[in-house]
C-alpha cells in the first residue's frame, strides 16, 4: 500500500513537473499606440503556451522598462520604468477597451501622457544624432531598436490549474505591433526612365468595397522631412511602414467622419530635395510628377477630382510639381510650407526674384482653376509664418480679382489660414511648425480639412 502511494505521488510529481516544464513564455510583444507626436510603446503582450481564464491581475504582478537607443554618443541610451495602468488576459496581442478575455496572452498596459513630446520610449524618427565613428552629425529616419524589458514578479495560474511561475526580466522577442491601419497601404514601385534601376516608390490605399467601373477622387499626400528618401545617405525609407504620418491617414478617414466621398489615397515617397543630399542629375519634382501621372493612368481615378496635400517639405515639392504640371491637380491643400524652405517673406528678407517666382507659381494655379487652401503657423519660419501667409493670399486674391471673381468666389477658390500658437499650446517646446501638423490629430481640424477638400 505504501509502495503504491509512493508510486502515485511520484507520478503526480512527474506530471506536475512536466506541466511546469511546459508552462513557458512563448513571446513578448511591445504594442504601439498613437500619441501626440508620433508613436509610442503603450503596452506589452506576454504570450504563454496555454490558456488563461479571463481575469485582471494586480498592477504589481509585472514590471517593465522601456529603453530608447538615442543613437547619440552623448547619451547613448535612456531607460525608464513604465508605470503599469492595467493588467489583464486576452486572446490576442492587442489592447482591449474594457474587460478581459480568455486566451494565451497577458496584456500589461502603461500609464502614458498622450500630449508628451520627446522623452524616452518615443521613436526618434526625426532627431539628429552624432555618428560615433566619424563624429559627423547625421539625420537617419529610423525607429528605435526593440530593447524594452518585462518581468513577471508573481506566480499566476493557467485555466487548467498549471502554475505559470514568475520570471526575471527578459527582452522583447517580437517586433512592434502597430495599429492595423498602418498596414492598409500597398507599396508599389514605378519604373521611370529618369531613374533607371531605382524605381519611384509609393503607398496606395484604395477605398473599401471598390465598385467595378466606378472612378474615385484621388489625393496625393507628399509628406515632410521625416518620411523623405535620404538617398544620398544610402537610405530608402520605404521599408518603414508609415510611422508618424498622420497627415496621410486623415485622408483615409472620410467615412469615419461622415463624408460620402472616399479617396484613393497615395503617399508619394519623394526624394529629399536638399542640394547636399540629392542625386546629381536627378529631378525629384519631375520624378514625382511622372509617378503621379502613372498612378492616374493605372488606377480607377476620377480625372476631374485630382487633389494634392503637402506638408512641410512636402508642400515645397507639391507647389513646385504643380507649377510645372498643373494638369495633375484640381485642388491643393498645403500645410506649413511654401515654394521654398529658404524663402524669407519678412519685410526685411524677401527679394523681388523670390516674390516673382512665387507669383508665377500661384498664377499657374489661378490660370488652371486649381483650388487651393494653405495653412501656416503664426510664428513659423519666414517661409511659412503669418507674414508669408499674407503674401500668398494677396497674390492669389489679386490674381483671381483680375479674372473678375467676387470676394465670395475668391474665397471659394483660395483660402489661406494662420493657426495661432496659443490655440494648440499643449506641450512644452511646441513650435509653430508643429502647430500646423497638430491639425492632423484634432477632430475639429480634421473635419474642416475633409470638408474643404470633399467640397472641391
C-alpha positions as CSV (number, residue, x, y, z in Angstrom):
1,X,0.0,0.0,0.0
2,X,2.8,2.3,1.0
3,X,4.6,1.4,-2.3
4,X,1.5,2.2,-4.3
5,X,1.2,5.6,-2.5
6,X,4.8,6.4,-3.3
7,X,4.3,5.5,-6.9
8,X,1.2,7.5,-7.2
9,X,2.9,10.5,-5.5
10,X,5.9,10.2,-7.8
11,X,3.6,10.0,-10.9
12,X,1.8,13.1,-9.6
13,X,5.0,15.0,-9.1
14,X,6.3,13.9,-12.5
15,X,3.1,15.1,-14.1
16,X,3.3,18.4,-12.2
17,X,7.0,18.9,-13.2
18,X,6.1,18.1,-16.8
19,X,3.3,20.7,-16.6
20,X,5.6,23.2,-15.1
21,X,8.3,22.5,-17.8
22,X,5.7,23.2,-20.5
23,X,4.4,26.3,-18.8
24,X,6.6,28.8,-20.6
25,X,6.6,32.2,-22.1
26,X,6.2,31.9,-25.9
27,X,6.8,35.5,-26.8
28,X,6.8,39.1,-25.7
29,X,5.5,41.9,-28.0
30,X,5.5,45.6,-27.5
31,X,2.2,47.2,-28.6
32,X,2.5,50.7,-30.1
33,X,-0.2,53.4,-29.9
34,X,-0.5,56.8,-31.4
35,X,0.5,59.7,-29.3
36,X,0.6,63.5,-29.8
37,X,3.8,63.4,-31.8
38,X,4.4,60.0,-33.3
39,X,4.0,56.5,-31.9
40,X,5.0,55.2,-28.5
41,X,5.0,51.8,-26.8
42,X,1.8,51.8,-24.7
43,X,1.6,48.1,-23.7
44,X,3.4,44.7,-23.7
45,X,1.7,41.4,-24.6
46,X,3.2,38.3,-22.8
47,X,2.2,35.1,-24.6
48,X,2.1,31.8,-22.7
49,X,1.9,28.3,-24.0
50,X,-1.5,27.7,-22.5
51,X,-4.9,29.4,-21.9
52,X,-5.7,31.6,-19.0
53,X,-9.2,32.3,-17.8
54,X,-10.5,35.8,-18.4
55,X,-9.2,37.9,-15.4
56,X,-7.5,41.0,-14.3
57,X,-4.3,41.0,-12.2
58,X,-2.8,43.2,-9.6
59,X,-0.7,46.0,-11.0
60,X,2.5,44.8,-9.3
61,X,2.3,41.4,-10.9
62,X,4.6,42.6,-13.7
63,X,7.2,45.3,-14.1
64,X,8.5,46.7,-17.4
65,X,11.1,49.1,-18.7
66,X,11.5,50.9,-21.9
67,X,14.9,51.8,-23.4
68,X,15.4,54.5,-26.0
69,X,18.6,54.0,-28.1
70,X,19.1,57.6,-29.0
71,X,22.0,57.0,-31.4
72,X,23.8,59.8,-29.7
73,X,27.3,59.5,-28.4
74,X,26.4,62.0,-25.7
75,X,23.6,59.9,-24.1
76,X,23.7,56.6,-26.0
77,X,20.6,55.1,-24.3
78,X,18.0,56.1,-21.8
79,X,16.0,53.7,-19.7
80,X,12.7,54.3,-17.9
81,X,10.5,52.2,-15.7
82,X,6.9,52.2,-17.1
83,X,4.1,52.7,-14.6
84,X,1.5,50.0,-15.1
85,X,-2.1,51.1,-15.5
86,X,-3.8,47.7,-16.1
87,X,-3.0,44.0,-16.4
88,X,-5.5,41.5,-18.0
89,X,-5.8,38.4,-20.2
90,X,-6.6,38.4,-23.9
91,X,-7.0,36.0,-26.8
92,X,-4.6,38.0,-28.9
93,X,-1.7,40.5,-28.6
94,X,-4.0,43.6,-28.6
95,X,-5.2,46.2,-26.2
96,X,-8.9,45.8,-25.1
97,X,-11.1,48.8,-24.5
98,X,-12.5,47.2,-21.4
99,X,-12.9,43.9,-19.6
100,X,-10.7,40.8,-20.2
101,X,-10.8,37.8,-22.5
102,X,-9.7,34.2,-22.0
103,X,-6.6,33.3,-24.0
104,X,-2.9,32.8,-24.1
105,X,-1.9,36.5,-23.6
106,X,-1.5,38.8,-20.6
107,X,-1.6,42.5,-21.6
108,X,0.3,45.0,-19.5
109,X,-0.9,48.5,-20.2
110,X,1.2,51.5,-19.2
111,X,0.2,54.9,-17.8
112,X,1.0,57.4,-20.5
113,X,0.7,61.0,-21.3
114,X,-0.9,61.5,-24.8
115,X,0.5,65.0,-25.1
116,X,4.1,64.2,-24.1
117,X,6.6,65.3,-26.7
118,X,10.2,64.0,-26.8
119,X,11.1,61.6,-24.0
120,X,12.4,58.1,-23.6
121,X,10.2,55.5,-25.3
122,X,9.3,57.5,-28.4
123,X,10.5,56.8,-31.9
124,X,13.5,59.1,-32.8
125,X,12.3,59.3,-36.3
126,X,13.5,62.8,-36.9
127,X,16.2,63.5,-34.3
128,X,19.8,64.4,-35.3
129,X,22.5,62.2,-33.9
130,X,26.3,62.2,-33.8
131,X,27.9,59.2,-35.6
132,X,30.3,57.5,-33.1
133,X,33.0,56.7,-35.6
134,X,33.1,59.8,-37.8
135,X,31.9,62.4,-35.3
136,X,29.7,63.8,-38.0
137,X,26.1,64.8,-37.5
138,X,23.6,62.7,-39.4
139,X,19.9,62.6,-39.8
140,X,18.6,59.0,-40.2
141,X,14.9,58.4,-40.3
142,X,14.8,55.2,-38.3
143,X,12.8,53.7,-35.5
144,X,14.3,52.7,-32.1
145,X,15.6,49.2,-31.5
146,X,13.2,46.9,-29.6
147,X,15.1,46.9,-26.3
148,X,12.3,47.2,-23.7
149,X,12.0,44.5,-21.0
150,X,9.3,42.8,-19.0
151,X,9.3,40.7,-15.8
152,X,6.6,38.6,-14.1
153,X,7.1,39.2,-10.4
154,X,4.4,36.9,-9.0
155,X,3.2,33.4,-10.0
156,X,-0.1,33.2,-11.8
157,X,-2.3,30.2,-12.7
158,X,-3.4,29.0,-16.1
159,X,-7.0,27.9,-16.8
160,X,-6.1,24.2,-16.3
161,X,-4.6,24.9,-12.9
162,X,-0.9,24.9,-14.1
163,X,1.2,27.4,-12.3
164,X,2.9,29.9,-14.5
165,X,6.0,30.8,-12.4
166,X,7.4,34.3,-12.1
167,X,10.3,35.0,-14.5
168,X,13.1,37.5,-14.4
169,X,13.5,40.5,-16.7
170,X,13.5,39.5,-20.4
171,X,13.7,41.4,-23.6
172,X,11.0,41.6,-26.2
173,X,11.1,38.7,-28.7
174,X,8.7,40.1,-31.3
175,X,8.8,43.3,-33.4
176,X,6.5,46.2,-32.7
177,X,2.8,45.6,-33.1
178,X,1.2,48.7,-34.7
179,X,-2.4,49.7,-35.2
180,X,-3.9,47.8,-38.1
181,X,-4.4,51.0,-40.1
182,X,-0.7,51.3,-40.5
183,X,-0.7,48.3,-42.9
184,X,-3.7,49.4,-45.0
185,X,-1.4,50.7,-47.8
186,X,0.1,48.7,-50.6
187,X,3.7,49.6,-51.6
188,X,4.1,49.9,-55.3
189,X,7.3,50.6,-57.3
190,X,7.1,52.6,-60.5
191,X,9.9,52.3,-63.1
192,X,10.6,55.7,-64.6
193,X,13.0,56.4,-67.5
194,X,14.7,59.2,-65.4
195,X,15.5,56.7,-62.6
196,X,17.0,53.5,-64.2
197,X,17.5,50.9,-61.6
198,X,15.8,52.9,-58.9
199,X,12.0,52.7,-59.0
200,X,9.9,55.5,-57.6
201,X,8.0,54.1,-54.6
202,X,4.5,55.0,-53.4
203,X,2.0,53.6,-51.0
204,X,-1.6,53.3,-52.3
205,X,-4.8,52.8,-50.3
206,X,-7.9,52.0,-52.2
207,X,-11.4,52.7,-50.9
208,X,-13.2,49.9,-49.2
209,X,-15.5,47.8,-51.5
210,X,-14.3,49.2,-54.8
211,X,-17.1,49.0,-57.4
212,X,-16.3,47.8,-60.9
213,X,-16.4,50.6,-63.5
214,X,-16.5,53.4,-60.9
215,X,-13.9,56.1,-60.6
216,X,-12.8,57.7,-57.4
217,X,-11.2,61.0,-56.4
218,X,-7.5,60.7,-55.6
219,X,-5.4,62.6,-53.2
220,X,-1.6,62.5,-53.4
221,X,0.0,63.1,-50.0
222,X,3.5,64.4,-50.1
223,X,4.8,64.5,-46.5
224,X,7.6,66.3,-44.8
225,X,11.2,65.6,-44.0
226,X,10.5,62.6,-41.6
227,X,9.4,60.5,-44.5
228,X,11.7,61.6,-47.3
229,X,14.0,59.2,-49.1
230,X,17.5,60.1,-47.9
231,X,19.1,58.6,-51.0
232,X,22.3,60.5,-50.6
233,X,22.7,58.9,-47.2
234,X,22.2,55.5,-48.6
235,X,18.7,55.2,-47.0
236,X,15.5,54.2,-48.7
237,X,12.8,54.6,-46.1
238,X,10.1,52.8,-48.0
239,X,10.7,49.8,-45.7
240,X,9.3,51.9,-42.8
241,X,5.5,51.3,-42.6
242,X,4.4,55.0,-42.5
243,X,5.0,55.6,-38.8
244,X,4.2,59.1,-37.6
245,X,2.5,60.2,-40.8
246,X,-1.0,61.1,-39.5
247,X,-1.1,63.7,-42.3
248,X,-1.5,60.7,-44.6
249,X,-4.1,59.0,-42.5
250,X,-6.5,61.9,-42.4
251,X,-7.5,61.4,-46.0
252,X,-8.4,57.7,-45.3
253,X,-10.9,58.8,-42.7
254,X,-13.7,60.4,-44.7
255,X,-16.2,57.7,-43.9
256,X,-15.4,57.8,-40.2
257,X,-16.2,61.5,-40.1
258,X,-19.5,61.2,-42.0
259,X,-18.4,62.2,-45.5
260,X,-19.7,60.3,-48.5
261,X,-16.5,60.6,-50.7
262,X,-13.7,58.0,-50.3
263,X,-10.4,58.9,-51.8
264,X,-7.7,56.8,-53.4
265,X,-5.0,57.8,-51.0
266,X,-1.4,57.8,-52.3
267,X,1.8,58.5,-50.4
268,X,4.4,59.7,-52.9
269,X,7.8,58.8,-51.4
270,X,9.6,61.7,-52.9
271,X,13.3,62.2,-52.7
272,X,14.8,64.8,-50.4
273,X,15.3,67.9,-52.5
274,X,18.2,69.3,-50.4
275,X,21.2,70.1,-52.7
276,X,23.6,68.4,-50.3
277,X,21.7,65.1,-50.5
278,X,20.0,64.7,-53.9
279,X,21.5,62.6,-56.6
280,X,23.3,64.5,-59.3
281,X,21.2,64.9,-62.4
282,X,18.1,63.7,-60.7
283,X,15.0,65.9,-60.7
284,X,12.7,65.0,-57.8
285,X,9.9,67.3,-59.0
286,X,9.7,65.7,-62.5
287,X,10.0,62.2,-60.9
288,X,7.1,62.9,-58.6
289,X,5.0,64.3,-61.4
290,X,5.8,61.3,-63.6
291,X,4.9,58.9,-60.7
292,X,1.6,60.7,-60.1
293,X,0.7,60.5,-63.8
294,X,1.5,56.8,-63.8
295,X,-0.9,56.2,-60.9
296,X,-3.6,58.3,-62.6
297,X,-3.3,56.2,-65.7
298,X,-3.3,52.8,-64.0
299,X,-5.9,53.2,-61.3
300,X,-9.7,54.0,-61.4
301,X,-9.2,57.7,-60.9
302,X,-11.8,60.4,-61.4
303,X,-9.7,62.8,-63.5
304,X,-11.9,65.7,-62.6
305,X,-11.0,65.3,-58.9
306,X,-7.2,65.2,-58.6
307,X,-6.1,66.5,-55.2
308,X,-2.8,67.0,-53.5
309,X,-1.9,67.5,-49.9
310,X,1.6,68.7,-49.0
311,X,3.2,69.1,-45.5
312,X,6.4,71.0,-44.7
313,X,8.9,70.0,-47.4
314,X,6.1,68.1,-49.0
315,X,4.5,71.4,-49.5
316,X,7.6,72.7,-51.3
317,X,7.6,69.6,-53.5
318,X,3.8,69.8,-54.3
319,X,3.9,73.5,-55.2
320,X,6.9,73.0,-57.5
321,X,5.4,69.9,-59.1
322,X,2.0,71.6,-59.8
323,X,3.7,74.8,-61.0
324,X,5.3,72.7,-63.7
325,X,2.4,70.3,-64.2
326,X,-0.9,72.0,-63.3
327,X,-2.8,69.3,-65.3
328,X,-2.1,67.0,-62.4
329,X,-4.4,68.8,-59.9
330,X,-7.8,70.3,-59.4
331,X,-7.2,71.1,-55.8
332,X,-4.3,71.5,-53.4
333,X,-4.3,71.5,-49.5
334,X,-0.9,72.6,-48.2
335,X,0.4,72.8,-44.7
336,X,3.2,74.8,-43.2
337,X,5.3,75.2,-46.3
338,X,5.7,77.4,-49.4
339,X,7.6,77.4,-52.6
340,X,11.0,77.2,-51.0
341,X,12.1,76.4,-47.4
342,X,14.8,79.1,-47.8
343,X,12.2,81.8,-48.6
344,X,12.2,84.8,-46.3
345,X,9.0,86.8,-46.6
346,X,9.7,89.0,-43.6
347,X,9.7,92.7,-44.6
348,X,13.5,92.8,-44.5
349,X,14.1,89.4,-46.1
350,X,12.1,88.8,-49.3
351,X,13.6,89.7,-52.6
352,X,12.0,90.7,-55.9
353,X,13.1,87.4,-57.5
354,X,11.6,85.3,-54.8
355,X,8.3,87.3,-55.0
356,X,8.2,86.9,-58.8
357,X,8.8,83.2,-58.6
358,X,6.0,82.8,-56.0
359,X,3.7,84.9,-58.1
360,X,4.4,82.9,-61.3
361,X,3.7,79.7,-59.4
362,X,0.4,80.8,-57.9
363,X,-0.6,82.4,-61.2
364,X,-0.4,79.0,-62.7
365,X,-2.8,77.7,-60.1
366,X,-5.2,80.6,-61.0
367,X,-4.9,80.2,-64.7
368,X,-5.7,76.5,-64.5
369,X,-8.5,76.8,-62.0
370,X,-6.8,74.9,-59.2
371,X,-8.5,75.4,-55.9
372,X,-6.0,76.0,-53.0
373,X,-6.0,76.0,-49.3
374,X,-2.8,76.8,-47.4
375,X,-2.2,76.7,-43.7
376,X,0.6,78.4,-41.8
377,X,1.8,78.6,-38.2
378,X,1.7,82.1,-36.8
379,X,5.4,82.3,-35.8
380,X,6.8,79.5,-38.1
381,X,9.9,80.1,-40.2
382,X,9.9,83.0,-42.5
383,X,8.8,80.8,-45.4
384,X,5.6,79.7,-43.6
385,X,4.6,82.2,-41.0
386,X,1.8,84.7,-40.6
387,X,3.6,87.3,-42.8
388,X,4.3,84.7,-45.5
389,X,0.6,83.9,-45.4
390,X,-0.3,87.5,-46.2
391,X,2.0,87.5,-49.2
392,X,0.5,84.2,-50.6
393,X,-3.1,85.3,-50.0
394,X,-2.5,88.7,-51.6
395,X,-1.0,87.2,-54.7
396,X,-3.9,84.7,-55.0
397,X,-6.6,87.3,-54.2
398,X,-5.3,89.8,-56.8
399,X,-4.9,87.2,-59.5
400,X,-8.5,86.0,-59.1
401,X,-9.8,89.5,-58.8
402,X,-8.2,90.3,-62.2
403,X,-10.3,87.5,-63.6
404,X,-13.4,89.2,-62.4
405,X,-14.3,87.0,-59.4
406,X,-16.2,88.4,-56.5
407,X,-14.9,88.2,-52.9
408,X,-17.2,85.3,-52.2
409,X,-16.0,83.5,-55.3
410,X,-12.4,84.2,-54.5
411,X,-12.9,82.6,-51.0
412,X,-14.2,79.5,-52.8
413,X,-11.0,79.3,-54.9
414,X,-8.3,80.4,-52.4
415,X,-8.1,80.0,-48.6
416,X,-5.0,81.0,-46.6
417,X,-5.1,80.3,-42.9
418,X,-2.9,81.0,-39.9
419,X,-3.0,78.9,-36.8
420,X,-2.1,80.9,-33.7
421,X,0.4,79.1,-31.4
422,X,-1.9,79.7,-28.3
423,X,-4.7,77.7,-29.9
424,X,-2.6,74.5,-29.8
425,X,-0.2,75.2,-26.9
426,X,-0.4,71.7,-25.4
427,X,3.2,70.8,-24.9
428,X,6.3,72.5,-23.7
429,X,8.6,73.3,-26.6
430,X,5.9,73.1,-29.2
431,X,7.0,75.1,-32.3
432,X,4.7,76.8,-34.8
433,X,5.9,74.4,-37.4
434,X,4.3,71.7,-35.3
435,X,1.2,73.8,-34.6
436,X,0.1,73.1,-38.2
437,X,1.0,69.5,-38.0
438,X,-1.2,69.1,-34.9
439,X,-4.2,69.8,-37.0
440,X,-4.0,66.2,-38.2
441,X,-4.5,64.9,-34.6
442,X,-7.5,67.1,-33.8
443,X,-11.1,66.2,-34.8
444,X,-12.2,69.7,-35.4
445,X,-9.4,70.5,-37.8
446,X,-9.6,67.1,-39.5
447,X,-13.3,67.7,-40.2
448,X,-12.5,71.1,-41.5
449,X,-9.8,69.8,-43.9
450,X,-12.1,67.0,-45.1
451,X,-15.0,69.4,-45.6
452,X,-12.9,71.7,-47.8
453,X,-11.4,69.0,-50.0
454,X,-14.6,66.9,-50.4
455,X,-16.4,70.2,-51.2
456,X,-14.0,70.7,-54.2
